[in-house]
Amino acid sequence: MNKTIITIAPTGAWPKKEQNPHIPMTPHEIAEEVYECYKAGAAIAHLHMRDDEGNGTMEKSKFEETVQLIREKCDIVINCTTSGDLNATDETRQAHLKSVQPEMASYDCGSMNWMNNSLFLNSPKFLEELGHTMQQYGVKPEIEIFDAGMIYNSLYYLKKNVLKAPLHYQFVLGAAGGTAATVENLVYLKNLIPEGSTWSALGIGKNNISILLAAVALGGHVRVGLEDNLYYKSGVLATNAQLVTRAANIIKEAANEVASPDDARQILGLKK
């Protein structure tokens, strides 16, 4: 049977408890949420941090505390964001990679208009620095793709040895300012990546189930969580564990196996 990896993205940088009371904010809340999702079938935890006011932050100590608490509970693969605060500097966006040394971290492979009202900047200088920092500390880049141009950027950095094959892609579909969450767009993006690459997909908004189903059918991996979708279905707020459980059930119905953290490490070639 094929093994499908579930990534849980429990927090994100923007949603607040006013939108969904199940959003975890503190290190203890995030760690407990990740543990519940691990028990439900998640193999990877994609982590954002919040400051004491509940805003997204790249504060290194928050990552350190949260990751320590998670590692005391389970062996889920740790995947830290490098873009949790639009006001962060190039330095603060990667400072935690040295102290935490997660197995994976996000690598947003290009700039874009974010939410149609701000700029999500990932300059060539930053991307080169980040790629070398990840290589230095043995962190696998999760190449975040919001549009096709970012795939072509990744191929450029692969040629420059800023990125190393085999590459792993995360298709982020449905973000305001990015590519729409349609199955046609997912297939198009999938067909652009280098042979031998691995990939995962998520859909933001009403088409998230379509992207989940298509990713499983096409042999990819999946990401779910309150970072991307606050609702389980129309009018019904979700919990992270519910979203993981639904993904796990879909994977099993497709006659696949839900990947364990160690399965994910083997599939992605991670250094534990």
Secondary structure, DSSP 8 states (H G I E B T S, - for coil): --EE-EEE----SS--TTT-TT---SHHHHHHHHHHHHHHT--EEEE-EE-TTS-EE--HHHHHHHHHHHHHH---EEEE-S-S-TT--TTTTTHHHHHH--SEEEEE-S-EEETTTEEE---HHHHHHHHHHHHHHT-EEEEEESSHHHHHHHHHHHHTTSS-SS-EEEEEES-TTS----HHHHHHHHTTS-TT-EEEEEE-STTHHHHHHHHHHTT-EEEESTTT-SEEETTEE--HHHHHHHHHHHHHHTT-EE--HHHHHHHHT---
